[in-house]
Amino acid sequence: MIGVIYKREILDHLKSAKFLIGFCLTLAIAVAATVINVQDYGRRLQDYRAAQRDLPANKFDIQIFRPPEVLSVLVQGKDRTLGNKASVNYMNIPDRLTGYMSERSTPRPKSLSGFGSVDFAFLVRVVLSLLVIFLAYDAVAEEKQSGTLKLALANALPRSSLLIGKAAAGLTVVLGSLLAAAAVAVLIMMVHPAVDLSGADAARILSLVAASALYLTVFYMLSLLVSAAVKRPATALMVLLQLWIFLVVVYPNLGVSIAENFYKLPTDREMAEKKVAAFAPYGDELKKVQAAYFGGDRSQPTGMRYFELQSLRSRLWNDVDRELSLRLSGQLERARWISILSPAALFNRVVERYARTDIEEYDRFLASVERYWKTKYMDFQVLFYKDLPAYRKAATPPFEHPAEGTSEAWAATAPQIVVLALLALIFFAAASTAFLRKDVR
């Protein structure tokens, strides 16, 4: 019985104008967004390689470049906005990244706002979720209004079978559209000469598509619930559109606004004062040693002390910057907790993590820069004062940034996946209850 209902609902969806229009729009946006983003990725990759190739030899001020993420073609996230170059020297531990040609990044790059780019994630989050609503809003309400629901149930058809058949058919059509869009996007990526996808990237793409399917399932079950709870399809559509606006647009931004207004951060002036205060006990000594060193006293003790004081100041200032970074992370985490029941916010966080275009990847890169400064770079620079001939012969130590494993990304996004799955189950259970109690007269 469920199979018959499933086939009938599939055919009804495939023949409907709203599905055909939505499907064509989905493919068109998938093609246009992927072509634009893959070309943008190619330009950024070319800039990255040119920056590395044209980098002048400099053992003191070392430039470290962050390559663009290949999966930013699908999920832009923060990949284009957080900077891509760090300048490392013993007087500075970078606390943020700038542009390849030294353009300054935003003063505080950990912005809480999101949802800005038109990419595959936008297609799923906005276009396909709206398609879900337009396909499912009349799943029960339309049949109730037309009288076909009463006739179907009069033939001893179990209500649970009817609801399961409708849900399975609707999800099949929606997820088929998702897979078609994903296939088109990945195909465009594969034929572009700048894109080189690895096995790990393939696993992350599959994870991204799976998360998208779960996100759309949440909205389908919500649509089924509203359709079963109200009497008129027009009412169901109005309610669902209002819920969509709240869950996708209003609620996530409300969380951001609350976090920004109730979790205050220190101003730039306060940060500068903290840095001055942190190094104040050593300020006079640095002035004396610096005057002696540049006044002609290039002895090893004077040089070493000058080096030690400069590096100490860098460490103390970095501690202040890290404190701000932790407070920014705290502000971001509070915004996320406030928006924890928004499927769009959860989905965005998951797919950005899979694409390595989230704030956490930016933090991981900066952490690698800091480790490099504290270990390889400082061990290398101390040779300048201890053994100058060895320093001149030695090669600049290479920078390494280990890529996050796919299993690590799965573990990090498990809480969001669980919440999305629970929302889907709760909405389906509520839809089943509403339908079983529905008066079909």
ROZA-235173 format. One line per 3 residues: their letters; for each residue x, y, z of N, C-alpha, C. Coordinates in steps of 0.001 Angstrom, whole numbers. Atoms other than C-alpha are relative to their C-alpha. Last residue first. Layout:
// ROZA-235173
a> X:Y:Z:X:Y:Z:X:Y:Z ~ ...
END
This chain:
// ROZA-235173
rvd> 1342:-291:538:-14757:15468:7243:-64:1387:-616 ~ -48:-81:1465:-11053:14601:7557:-1369:307:-601 ~ 1368:247:426:-10766:15384:11281:-67:201:-1524
krl> 634:-973:903:-7063:15130:12047:-1416:-436:-371 ~ 1120:-632:-697:-6018:13134:15084:-825:915:-907 ~ 832:1059:-575:-3761:10720:13185:-1239:556:697
fat> 752:652:1075:-2485:13610:11084:-920:-1092:533 ~ 1013:-924:527:-1508:15758:14062:-856:-666:-1065 ~ 1032:-188:-1028:246:12848:15754:-1127:887:-508
saa> 750:1256:-109:2124:11905:12579:-1128:133:1001 ~ 843:90:1196:3143:15542:11992:-854:-1268:42 ~ 1103:-948:-187:4376:15803:15602:-948:-35:-1200
aff> 871:550:-1048:6457:12642:15158:-1208:905:236 ~ 736:1114:601:7803:13970:11850:-951:-627:1024 ~ 1008:-527:927:8702:17332:13422:-814:-1130:-632
ila> 1058:-658:-781:10403:15642:16370:-1099:523:-922 ~ 811:1031:-665:12358:13282:14107:-1159:612:779 ~ 735:730:1035:13585:16094:11837:-926:-1045:633
lla> 1047:-886:503:14505:18271:14827:-849:-708:-1053 ~ 1070:-49:-1005:16375:15355:16401:-1148:897:-450 ~ 722:1272:54:18358:14791:13209:-1157:-22:997
lvv> 788:12:1236:19294:18493:13048:-820:-1286:-109 ~ 1120:-933:-187:20352:18434:16723:-886:30:-1247 ~ 960:623:-922:22461:15303:16171:-1218:905:195
iqp> 693:1047:750:24155:16816:13125:-1074:-647:872 ~ 939:-666:901:24991:19959:15118:-805:-1019:-819 ~ 1116:-605:-748:26502:17900:17952:-1028:675:-903
ata> 962:984:-497:28486:15695:15496:-1140:634:803 ~ 1352:-365:433:30115:18665:13744:-1063:-969:510 ~ 317:-1384:-378:33450:18514:15592:-1443:372:-340
awa> 140:-82:-1459:33632:14706:15437:-425:1403:426 ~ 1227:722:-388:32943:14699:11707:-243:116:1501 ~ 1132:-845:385:35578:17395:11140:-1314:-667:374
est> 48:-1107:-948:38121:15381:13113:-1183:927:-302 ~ 589:528:-1237:37268:12290:11052:-84:1078:1075 ~ 1456:73:179:37916:14288:7891:-683:-509:1262
gea> 512:1255:519:41399:15144:9087:-1520:13:-108 ~ 922:672:-902:42434:18759:9546:-528:-1269:-660 ~ 1418:-76:360:45390:19682:7378:-854:-761:1005
phe> 649:1293:233:48754:20130:9067:-1490:162:-284 ~ 1349:-123:-564:50218:23629:8603:-745:-1301:-276 ~ 900:1130:218:53952:23562:8054:-1331:257:699
fpp> 1238:-91:-783:56372:26455:7615:-894:-1176:-353 ~ 1284:30:708:59850:25681:6354:-1178:85:967 ~ 811:1174:-361:62956:26818:8266:-1362:31:-680
taa> 1150:-426:-793:64984:29399:6314:-865:-1212:338 ~ 1206:-295:774:68141:27723:5085:-1133:417:939 ~ 1208:790:-268:71339:27943:7105:-1161:445:-881
kry> 14:1224:814:74525:29343:5583:-1318:-757:123 ~ -19:-357:1418:74113:32908:6829:-87:-1222:-904 ~ 1280:-620:346:73033:31727:10279:-58:305:-1493
apl> 971:1093:115:76028:29395:10525:-1376:543:-407 ~ -288:781:1217:78364:32309:9757:-996:-1132:-198 ~ 409:-699:1221:76541:34475:12372:341:-772:-1278
dky> -905:550:1019:76860:31990:15252:-404:574:-1350 ~ -934:983:-546:75322:33177:18520:1042:-476:-1002 ~ -778:-587:-1090:73612:36435:17583:1039:-976:567
flv> -556:-1271:452:72262:35450:14164:918:614:1060 ~ -1308:238:620:71851:31878:15387:672:1297:-433 ~ -1001:-128:-1052:69054:33110:17680:1406:-274:-538
qfd> -453:-1377:-155:66982:33694:14556:1079:149:1069 ~ -792:-424:1153:66733:29988:13674:577:1396:213 ~ -1245:780:-40:65620:28811:17091:924:407:-1140
myk> -845:-571:-1044:63111:31673:17051:1308:-768:157 ~ -472:-1330:353:61681:30623:13680:947:556:1048 ~ -960:-31:1112:61499:26891:14323:572:1389:-250
tkw> -933:1136:107:59901:26928:17755:1009:232:-1118 ~ -561:375:-1299:57940:29925:19014:1034:-1115:-92 ~ -785:-1107:-577:57347:31477:15582:720:-454:1261
yre> -1182:-199:850:56276:28183:13975:896:1084:587 ~ -925:1103:-311:53919:27455:16859:1297:140:-787 ~ -552:-252:-1336:52355:30915:16409:981:-1094:413
vsa> -957:-1112:121:51934:30405:12667:664:278:1348 ~ -1193:553:652:50331:26998:13284:1071:1068:-169 ~ -681:802:-1022:47931:28612:15771:1264:-635:-578
lfr> -730:-931:-861:47083:31240:13132:749:-737:1113 ~ -1127:-521:770:46196:28442:10710:833:966:833 ~ -1004:1065:111:44064:26649:13291:1229:494:-759
dye> -689:111:-1293:42241:29891:14125:1098:-1064:-49 ~ -812:-1215:-134:41406:30435:10443:799:-34:1299 ~ -1158:232:881:40216:26831:10212:940:1201:40
eid> -906:940:-650:38002:27421:13266:1229:-280:-859 ~ -872:-728:-911:36462:30528:11692:1031:-931:635 ~ 614:-581:-1182:35046:28427:8876:1027:748:843
tra> 118:-1444:243:36156:27701:5314:-627:714:1194 ~ -1173:-660:-582:37452:24154:5784:-10:1510:-283 ~ -716:-662:1094:34725:22826:3442:1293:673:451
yre> -375:1001:995:33496:20306:6031:820:616:-1137 ~ -1041:841:-588:33594:22977:8743:466:-1054:-995 ~ -1234:-785:-13:31719:25431:6549:1140:-803:604
vvr> -589:44:1342:29146:22704:5873:1262:853:-93 ~ -470:1329:401:28473:22084:9562:724:48:-1343 ~ -1175:348:-795:28279:25713:10718:589:-1333:-444
nfl> -1121:-836:429:25955:26661:7891:1272:-369:745 ~ -470:457:1312:23672:23722:8602:1220:791:-445 ~ -672:1294:-196:23385:24597:12283:596:-502:-1302
aap> -1246:-271:-723:22612:28243:11489:788:-1284:226 ~ -921:-686:905:20047:27244:8844:1340:273:669 ~ -619:964:928:18382:24660:11097:1017:657:-927
sli> 160:-434:1389:17885:27364:13757:649:-1032:-922 ~ 1198:617:562:17428:25678:17129:-303:499:-1411 ~ -168:1443:124:21021:26361:18226:-1222:-695:-604
siw> 628:400:1262:20763:30077:17470:-21:-1511:-193 ~ 1303:-661:80:21424:31210:21057:-767:-481:-1237 ~ 896:654:-947:24172:28616:21340:-1395:621:-42
rar> 364:1327:518:25810:29868:18156:-965:-717:933 ~ 923:-211:1119:25731:33485:19290:-467:-1341:-560 ~ 1290:-377:-577:27266:32381:22591:-1041:251:-1089
elq> 624:1210:-533:30034:30554:20734:-1357:316:625 ~ 491:811:1119:30827:33648:18673:-732:-1234:501 ~ 1138:-719:561:31113:35822:21770:-636:-798:-1129
gsl> 1095:128:-942:33347:33247:23420:-1255:684:-496 ~ 506:1365:149:35511:33062:20308:-1168:-250:948 ~ 735:25:1257:35845:36835:20403:-610:-1372:-240
rls> 1263:-687:-275:36786:36581:24085:-860:88:-1263 ~ 843:891:-801:39402:33959:23263:-1350:639:298 ~ 467:1066:879:40798:36123:20477:-920:-963:745
ler> 1075:-544:827:40975:39093:22818:-579:-1079:-891 ~ 1127:-245:-904:42981:37043:25331:-1193:561:-778 ~ 668:1287:-169:45167:35784:22497:-1207:153:929
dvd> 793:287:1196:45971:39373:21539:-767:-1314:149 ~ 1132:-924:-15:47059:40097:25116:-909:-251:-1202 ~ 898:457:-1066:49229:36966:25179:-1243:895:87
nwl> 772:1107:545:50658:37985:21797:-968:-565:1042 ~ 1046:-589:825:51708:41291:23304:-885:-1085:-603 ~ 960:-647:-894:53575:39427:26030:-1145:635:-777
rsr> 774:1023:-711:55221:37098:23524:-1074:630:898 ~ 898:660:958:56271:39918:21192:-870:-1033:697 ~ 1096:-934:270:57660:41899:24137:-1007:-622:-973
lsq> 861:5:-1173:59680:38859:25173:-1184:937:-202 ~ 839:1193:100:61006:38534:21607:-937:-117:1207 ~ 937:-181:1111:62243:42115:21685:-944:-1192:-117
lef> 1010:-973:-399:63730:41661:25141:-1035:225:-1106 ~ 868:578:-1019:65517:38435:24201:-1118:969:400 ~ 853:1010:628:66931:39882:20957:-1003:-567:1003
yrm> 924:-750:853:68280:42965:22748:-997:-951:-665 ~ 982:-620:-903:69756:40700:25412:-1021:813:-785 ~ 912:1013:-506:71381:38525:22777:-1061:616:900
gtp> 892:449:1071:72866:41501:20955:-1022:-1010:491 ~ 936:-1087:290:74248:43011:24151:-1002:-413:-1072 ~ 936:-190:-1122:75750:39683:25278:-1034:1092:-270
qsr> 1010:1060:-86:77132:38961:21761:-945:186:1191 ~ -497:1205:-674:78864:42292:21349:-1132:-1020:140 ~ 551:1201:645:77460:44703:18787:557:-1275:624
dgg> -351:1152:-828:77980:47837:20901:-665:-1250:-580 ~ -1276:593:407:77890:50474:18149:427:-1199:808 ~ -1067:-979:-168:75174:52905:19181:1373:-562:-310
fya> -69:-807:1219:72552:50622:17677:1024:1128:114 ~ -190:878:1162:73238:48032:20370:130:811:-1284 ~ -1362:528:20:73779:50540:23187:258:-803:-1272
aqv> -918:-1123:255:70608:52490:22417:1445:-484:-76 ~ 155:-386:1398:68621:49244:22108:948:1149:-347 ~ -686:1017:813:69990:47980:25403:-70:366:-1472
kkl> -1444:-56:-242:69051:51197:27175:753:-975:-898 ~ -515:-1250:559:65589:51430:25599:1507:103:163 ~ -58:123:1459:64918:47753:26278:558:1271:-629
edg> -1150:841:347:65862:48179:29946:129:-141:-1511 ~ -1222:-792:-160:63451:51096:30299:1239:-805:-385 ~ -123:-1072:976:60548:49121:28827:1293:780:112
ypa> -1228:210:773:61024:45886:30785:271:1144:-977 ~ -1157:286:-864:58542:46479:33608:1328:-123:-750 ~ -523:-1159:-728:56160:48236:31138:1197:-330:893
faa> -1447:-82:210:55773:45210:28851:644:1121:808 ~ -619:1326:-116:52299:44154:30022:1517:66:-116 ~ -128:378:-1413:51214:47757:30659:710:-1341:168
vkk> -1008:-880:-610:51926:48812:27079:241:-402:1450 ~ -1310:402:526:50050:45796:25750:1118:838:613 ~ -376:1263:-639:47082:46477:28020:1376:-459:-467
eam> -428:-314:-1377:46977:50096:26861:422:-1260:744 ~ -1318:-628:88:46886:48979:23211:534:337:1400 ~ -964:1049:334:44005:46599:23975:1415:567:-59
erd> -211:808:-1214:42076:49354:25742:1010:-1111:-248 ~ -803:-818:-913:42564:51614:22720:299:-758:1289 ~ -1389:30:465:41373:48892:20350:906:810:934
tpl> -266:-819:1182:38195:48563:22408:1464:-137:-403 ~ -814:-1200:-215:37556:45676:24793:231:748:-1305 ~ -1423:249:223:34673:43315:23952:785:1286:259
kyf> -829:-1092:487:31110:43346:25247:1472:-400:-102 ~ -1333:556:-283:28986:40233:25562:1015:978:-579 ~ -69:415:-1399:25430:41536:25864:1335:-649:370
nea> 424:-1055:-914:25250:43594:22686:147:-366:1473 ~ -820:-1203:145:27291:41393:20353:-343:1066:1035 ~ -1374:289:-425:25773:38136:21585:872:1245:-56
isv> -5:173:-1455:22206:39481:21363:1425:-212:501 ~ 249:-1304:-638:22743:40803:17833:54:-105:1518 ~ -1186:-843:187:24317:37551:16620:-160:1319:736
gln> -1050:546:-864:21495:35466:18094:1266:821:-75 ~ 369:-403:-1356:18954:37756:16436:1032:-505:998 ~ -492:-1370:-187:20808:37268:13161:-375:556:1363
pyv> -1468:-25:-65:20331:33491:13416:560:1399:239 ~ -535:663:-1199:16628:33903:14382:1533:-18:47 ~ 132:-794:-1225:15633:36449:11736:728:-630:1178
vvl> -497:-1389:48:16909:34965:8482:12:656:1380 ~ -1144:-158:908:16628:31169:8238:607:1393:76 ~ -1053:980:-261:14385:30246:11184:1254:227:-827
fiw> -496:-76:-1371:12213:33409:11172:1207:-925:202 ~ -665:-1294:-195:11873:33713:7410:598:93:1403 ~ -1256:21:754:11129:30006:7123:769:1301:203
lql> -966:815:-754:8525:30148:9888:1354:-27:-694 ~ -369:-781:-1175:6775:33013:8101:1005:-754:872 ~ -880:-1080:461:6870:31109:4835:436:879:1167
lvm> -1332:548:303:5508:28021:6574:968:1084:-474 ~ -681:343:-1251:2588:29876:8164:1427:-471:-275 ~ -303:-1248:-709:1569:31489:4865:779:-272:1288
lat> -1086:-689:706:1855:28189:2974:395:1280:721 ~ -1242:754:-210:-225:26318:5571:1175:703:-663 ~ -433:-275:-1373:-2908:29024:5521:1320:-705:289
apr> -484:-1387:-3:-3127:28801:1747:504:399:1372 ~ -1375:-70:520:-3338:24995:2015:556:1426:-25 ~ -67:-557:1355:-6425:25226:4286:1436:67:-482
kva> 1072:486:861:-7232:23083:7312:144:433:-1447 ~ 951:-1035:406:-4098:23367:9438:-1014:-575:-982 ~ 605:-680:-1148:-2173:20758:11455:-1055:1016:-389
asv> 917:892:-715:-1358:18252:8705:-765:725:1106 ~ 1050:403:930:114:20881:6393:-1029:-899:666 ~ 908:-1140:161:2025:22408:9305:-1155:-378:-923
lls> 681:-277:-1269:3546:19052:10233:-1012:1118:-160 ~ 1010:1048:-149:4370:18140:6626:-814:214:1276 ~ 1074:-315:949:6148:21463:6199:-1124:-1010:111
lmy> 709:-1169:-536:8195:20832:9361:-1179:369:-897 ~ 817:471:-1121:9059:17352:8085:-764:1143:664 ~ 1113:774:551:10184:18807:4767:-914:-493:1123
fvt> 1025:-900:529:12183:21525:6503:-1158:-768:-620 ~ 599:-765:-1105:14069:19017:8637:-1115:889:-519 ~ 947:890:-661:14613:16735:5632:-692:708:1162
lyl> 1240:-49:781:16197:19643:3784:-1072:-912:592 ~ 581:-1342:-156:18804:19990:6545:-1330:104:-745 ~ 609:-42:-1329:19444:16234:6563:-682:1339:246
asa> 1192:849:33:19995:16197:2801:-721:24:1350 ~ 1025:-734:748:22380:19147:3081:-1302:-785:-36 ~ 509:-1033:-911:24346:17330:5792:-1097:827:-671
avl> 800:684:-1022:24637:14321:3469:-585:1003:992 ~ 1280:346:624:25789:16579:607:-915:-693:1009 ~ 729:-1249:224:28497:18118:2806:-1379:-281:-594
sli> 506:-413:-1311:29613:14706:4001:-836:1263:-123 ~ 1085:926:-340:29901:13536:389:-619:367:1351 ~ 1126:-354:866:31937:16659:-392:-1198:-897:291
raa> 616:-1199:-556:34156:16008:2643:-1189:456:-864 ~ 721:387:-1224:34832:12458:1516:-699:1197:613 ~ 1193:747:423:35709:13704:-1979:-830:-413:1213
dag> 982:-985:471:38064:16297:-478:-1294:-685:-426 ~ 562:-655:-1190:39832:13555:1490:-1037:1046:-397 ~ 938:926:-616:40272:11556:-1717:-653:595:1232
sld> -620:1187:-577:41857:14589:-3353:-1085:-930:538 ~ 693:591:-1134:40327:17169:-5687:697:-1278:447 ~ -609:1323:-181:42613:19220:-7911:-598:-609:1266
vap> 523:810:-1103:40837:22302:-9237:642:-1377:4 ~ -583:-446:-1273:42760:24840:-11328:-375:-901:1162 ~ -1417:348:-158:42137:23037:-14625:612:387:1337
hvm> -764:-1246:-52:38326:23136:-14300:1472:-316:282 ~ -509:-335:1334:36765:19867:-15466:803:1300:5 ~ -948:997:488:36436:18463:-11946:586:362:-1360
mil> -1273:-94:-711:34844:21608:-10516:1050:-935:-606 ~ -625:-1256:427:32140:21695:-13187:1354:172:676 ~ -477:205:1368:31406:18027:-12492:690:1247:-525
vav> -1260:760:-83:31202:18722:-8751:576:-232:-1391 ~ -1042:-842:-600:28597:21456:-9280:1349:-719:36 ~ -361:-1045:963:26493:19381:-11689:1155:847:541
aaa> -732:640:1091:26546:16372:-9366:463:1022:-1034 ~ -1342:328:-480:25582:18531:-6381:837:-626:-1111 ~ -752:-1255:-137:22637:20045:-8264:1435:-262:449
all> -238:-510:1351:21419:16601:-9356:824:1290:46 ~ -1075:799:600:21890:15220:-5850:321:478:-1416 ~ -1270:-301:-674:19827:18043:-4345:1159:-745:-654
sgl> -402:-1336:471:17052:17640:-6920:1340:400:615 ~ -441:178:1385:16933:13923:-6117:457:1314:-609 ~ -1391:456:-60:16848:14821:-2441:535:-326:-1396
vvt> -866:-1076:-494:13710:16882:-3005:1467:-418:-22 ~ -53:-1064:1007:11946:14303:-5177:972:1107:421 ~ -677:530:1185:12806:11416:-2869:167:1076:-1064
lga> -1438:-28:-256:11876:13475:192:782:-521:-1192 ~ -468:-1384:-9:8421:14124:-1220:1493:106:216 ~ 28:-514:1368:7881:10474:-2091:529:1429:-62
aak> -1053:660:771:9002:9207:1320:66:547:-1421 ~ -1299:-492:-456:6880:11776:3187:1127:-590:-830 ~ -159:-1395:416:3774:11049:1123:1396:534:376
gil> -147:-30:1453:4156:7304:1531:212:1403:-523 ~ -1346:487:320:4796:7644:5262:237:29:-1505 ~ -973:-1034:-370:1695:9810:5673:1421:-430:-356
lss> 158:-1146:891:-543:7425:3748:1047:1065:289 ~ -520:384:1322:797:4382:5546:-81:1165:-973 ~ -1472:42:-87:281:6035:8962:619:-350:-1355
rpl> -531:-1368:71:-3292:6933:8047:1523:22:29 ~ -545:-506:-1276:-4107:3306:7341:580:1404:-166 ~ -1434:-287:137:-6160:2915:4144:520:534:1328
ana> -786:729:-1017:-9503:1329:5015:1505:167:-177 ~ -323:1322:553:-11095:2613:1794:916:-793:920 ~ 1228:798:-48:-12738:5562:3606:228:-1415:-512
lal> 69:656:-1309:-9246:6934:4233:-1267:-836:151 ~ -1109:941:-140:-8772:7645:547:-87:-756:1313 ~ 244:1163:850:-12230:9195:157:1093:-1052:168
klt> 1114:745:-594:-11744:11533:3136:-284:-1267:-797 ~ -524:643:-1205:-8324:12608:1832:-1093:-849:661 ~ -654:1262:377:-9767:13257:-1631:556:-735:1211
gsq> 813:1155:-337:-12185:15855:-209:640:-1332:-346 ~ 651:513:1208:-10640:18875:-1961:-882:-1219:262 ~ 908:-1007:549:-9892:20722:1283:-762:-530:-1205
kee> 1098:-205:-947:-8407:17675:3032:-1030:966:-591 ~ 879:1163:114:-6366:16756:-18:-1174:97:959 ~ 675:-52:1300:-4965:20280:-152:-974:-1163:-170
ava> 1048:-1032:-19:-4190:20333:3590:-770:63:-1311 ~ 1195:484:-693:-2309:17020:3530:-1144:1006:-116 ~ -20:1465:18:589:17525:1096:-1237:-594:643
dya> 1358:483:259:-362:21173:549:-91:-1521:13 ~ 971:-752:-805:2725:22749:2164:-1427:-521:-184 ~ 631:744:-1097:4970:19958:899:-1111:749:726
lfi> 411:1357:359:6218:20993:-2542:-858:-642:1084 ~ 1005:-81:1059:6265:24752:-1913:-467:-1380:-454 ~ 1242:-570:-533:8025:24245:1431:-1098:10:-1060
vll> 599:981:-908:10655:21921:-30:-1355:509:510 ~ 623:996:866:11317:24375:-2861:-699:-1071:836 ~ 1259:-590:460:11922:27039:-208:-741:-957:-935
slv> 915:27:-1158:14501:24769:1440:-1340:644:-344 ~ 585:1331:-155:16018:24170:-1995:-922:-92:1214 ~ 820:382:1156:16504:27857:-2720:-682:-1350:214
vrv> 1080:-908:373:17653:29133:676:-908:-597:-1077 ~ 572:-691:-1160:19976:26797:2592:-1239:820:-364 ~ 701:933:-879:20602:24423:-289:-753:749:1078
lfa> 1020:689:787:21457:27038:-2911:-826:-937:881 ~ 1122:-933:140:23285:29139:-329:-1143:-661:-759 ~ 620:-76:-1321:25489:26132:513:-1204:939:-16
fdv> 822:1196:-168:26131:25570:-3192:-703:13:1357 ~ -764:1207:283:27298:29158:-3569:-917:-1199:201 ~ 859:860:812:25920:32688:-3464:830:-1192:-435
sgf> -393:376:1340:27900:34248:-639:-1072:-837:-695 ~ -178:-1072:959:26790:36230:2412:186:-425:-1425 ~ 1004:179:1039:25218:33805:4880:172:1048:-1104
gsl> -284:1027:988:27361:35075:7761:-1029:19:-1110 ~ 972:79:1085:27639:37641:10520:400:-1068:-1001 ~ 1061:947:-313:29596:36959:13686:-992:-150:-1137
skp> 1338:-577:101:32778:38586:12426:-1044:-1069:275 ~ 992:1001:-420:36001:37063:13674:-1394:610:29 ~ 479:863:1074:38198:39323:11549:-1041:-1018:407
rpt> 318:1193:-785:38516:42100:14093:-639:-1014:-925 ~ -659:-99:-1299:40295:45009:12430:-249:-1202:901 ~ 863:-707:-935:39192:43804:8974:652:36:1372
sre> 1261:708:-203:42117:42764:6835:-873:830:935 ~ 352:323:-1372:44771:45144:5692:-1323:-745:34 ~ 1235:-686:-354:46007:44946:2135:-375:-402:1415
smy> -49:-793:-1239:49600:43748:2217:-1241:852:231 ~ -755:-1209:329:49753:42474:-1405:-39:1007:1150 ~ -1264:372:631:48746:38937:-431:880:1219:-261
gtl> 80:473:1376:46079:40262:1927:1371:-318:-564 ~ 284:-1086:934:46319:40450:5724:-107:-585:-1396 ~ -587:103:1325:46132:37810:8458:-381:1214:-823
rdp> 980:1:1073:45540:38257:12175:736:-70:-1328 ~ 1270:382:-625:47357:37865:15496:-1143:28:-1001 ~ 1248:-474:626:50799:37830:13892:-1240:-493:742
inm> 722:1247:233:53673:37257:16354:-1350:396:-577 ~ 1439:59:236:55848:40348:15993:-471:-1435:-201 ~ 684:-1092:-694:59308:41559:17004:-1520:-85:-128
ynv> -100:214:-1440:61004:38251:16183:-623:1134:808 ~ -1353:-382:-405:59647:38380:12648:61:-37:1517 ~ -588:494:-1240:56671:36774:10929:1398:577:176
sak> -1403:-425:-8:54480:38450:8319:594:-330:1366 ~ -520:-356:-1321:51206:36551:7863:1472:366:-142 ~ -1445:-168:-156:49273:36424:4596:353:393:1426
ngl> -755:1145:495:45843:35103:3583:1512:128:144 ~ -1409:-261:248:43114:37322:4950:755:-1259:-354 ~ -809:14:-1220:39830:36454:6640:1492:239:-230
trd> 94:-1229:-795:37367:37490:3951:959:59:1183 ~ -459:-1164:747:37813:35048:1066:145:1244:865 ~ -1280:226:663:37695:31817:3088:543:1247:-691
kgq> -855:-1152:-302:35010:32976:5520:1311:-36:-782 ~ -277:-220:-1410:32285:30663:4211:798:1283:209 ~ -955:-1103:-149:32647:30212:472:355:232:1462
vlv> 383:-701:-1231:30989:26787:475:1033:1101:244 ~ 1339:428:-408:30978:25009:-2891:-510:776:1205 ~ 846:-85:1192:33929:26731:-4567:-1443:-348:355
slv> 671:-1302:-79:35350:27166:-1063:-825:252:-1264 ~ 1436:178:-212:35995:23433:-1393:-724:1317:267 ~ 649:420:1240:39383:24163:-2955:-1507:-144:176
epp> 550:1350:-144:40536:26164:53:-786:-378:-1251 ~ 1469:69:10:42642:29186:-853:-456:-1451:98 ~ 590:273:1316:46303:28927:190:-1521:10:69
rfi> 1052:1004:-159:47481:30680:3376:-650:-250:-1352 ~ 1225:-165:764:50753:32494:2835:-966:-1155:262 ~ 696:1283:35:53658:32933:5242:-1353:216:-655
qid> 1393:-90:408:56086:35818:4749:-596:-1409:-107 ~ 444:1128:813:59333:35734:6722:-1496:134:-284 ~ 1452:-201:98:60879:38979:7979:-550:-1037:-980
fkn> 484:-674:-1207:64406:38110:9123:-1521:102:11 ~ -64:908:-1145:65614:35501:6656:-548:628:1273 ~ -118:-820:-1197:64464:37438:3613:-51:-923:1215
apl> -701:720:-1067:64619:36085:73:211:939:1192 ~ -1440:-248:-99:62037:37945:-1993:612:-765:1175 ~ -402:-369:-1352:58636:36267:-2562:1509:231:69
drq> -651:-1311:18:57844:36329:-6274:483:444:1370 ~ -1085:-32:996:57096:32609:-6519:787:1302:66 ~ -1085:888:-431:55105:32430:-3290:1198:91:-942
aar> -562:-578:-1225:53001:35472:-4160:1157:-850:508 ~ -840:-1136:394:52522:34179:-7710:659:626:1218 ~ -1233:536:595:51310:30843:-6361:941:1106:-429
ydq> -770:685:-1041:48794:32539:-4064:1335:-527:-546 ~ -605:-1044:-840:47616:34926:-6775:884:-625:1084 ~ -1066:-598:800:47058:31969:-9135:711:1097:783
lrr> -1097:970:0:45090:30182:-6427:1186:532:-806 ~ -634:-69:-1319:42990:33309:-5920:1158:-990:108 ~ -749:-1262:-106:42303:33534:-9644:722:94:1337
gyd> -1167:65:878:41378:29852:-9872:842:1257:64 ~ -1006:852:-650:39111:30144:-6825:1266:-89:-854 ~ -566:-790:-1099:37291:33058:-8454:1075:-786:741
qvn> -889:-977:631:36843:30986:-11600:667:899:1039 ~ -1186:750:401:35483:28129:-9502:978:917:-728 ~ -873:272:-1146:33149:30538:-7728:1240:-775:-384
ivt> -560:-1247:-540:31639:31982:-10904:1002:-288:1110 ~ -898:-574:1022:31189:28595:-12587:668:1265:524 ~ -1240:798:28:29806:27081:-9374:981:550:-1024
aav> -796:-238:-1208:27280:29881:-8840:1311:-765:-48 ~ -524:-1374:-18:26026:29819:-12442:905:236:1200 ~ -975:-207:1082:25708:26024:-12676:631:1386:104
aia> -1155:861:-261:24047:25538:-9293:1083:212:-1041 ~ -808:-645:-1042:21788:28554:-9868:1237:-828:308 ~ -565:-1232:551:20563:27117:-13172:890:706:1020
ltl> -1121:334:882:20157:23637:-11704:661:1259:-558 ~ -1077:589:-804:18033:24926:-8815:1219:-309:-856 ~ -658:-1109:-698:15948:27162:-11080:1185:-508:823
cfg> -773:-742:1010:15199:24193:-13339:755:1172:637 ~ -1128:836:418:14185:22099:-10319:872:727:-1022 ~ -1000:41:-1066:12018:24853:-8832:1229:-796:-388
ilf> -597:-1334:-99:10187:25488:-12113:1110:6:1054 ~ -803:-217:1208:9641:21773:-12684:687:1359:36 ~ -1228:793:-64:8536:21253:-9078:882:281:-1204
kas> -865:-559:-1052:6089:24173:-9092:1290:-801:138 ~ -756:-1147:510:4692:23093:-12457:959:546:1051 ~ 456:-1311:-481:3645:19691:-11129:901:1116:-517
klh> 837:-662:1002:4251:16595:-13268:-421:1409:411 ~ -774:-181:1236:7209:15351:-11214:-803:723:-1073 ~ -1048:-1019:-183:5358:15933:-7937:714:287:-1324
dli> 655:-1297:-188:2225:14042:-9022:1029:1126:145 ~ 497:-460:1302:4327:11199:-10383:-668:1358:120 ~ -1162:-326:830:6217:10840:-7100:-458:575:-1335
erk> -502:-1306:-443:2973:11014:-5113:1213:439:-819 ~ 960:-1028:402:1427:8184:-7121:502:1392:360 ~ -80:-194:1457:4530:6024:-6836:-939:1105:-458
yiv> -1309:-570:342:4754:6489:-3048:86:314:-1492 ~ 65:-1424:-358:1041:5866:-2536:1280:712:-416 ~ 952:-623:933:1306:2584:-4416:-90:1503:252
gim> -622:-107:1312:4433:1604:-2500:-894:669:-1020 ~ -889:-1164:-39:2814:2409:854:658:212:-1359 ~ 828:-1207:0:0:0:0:868:1264:0
END
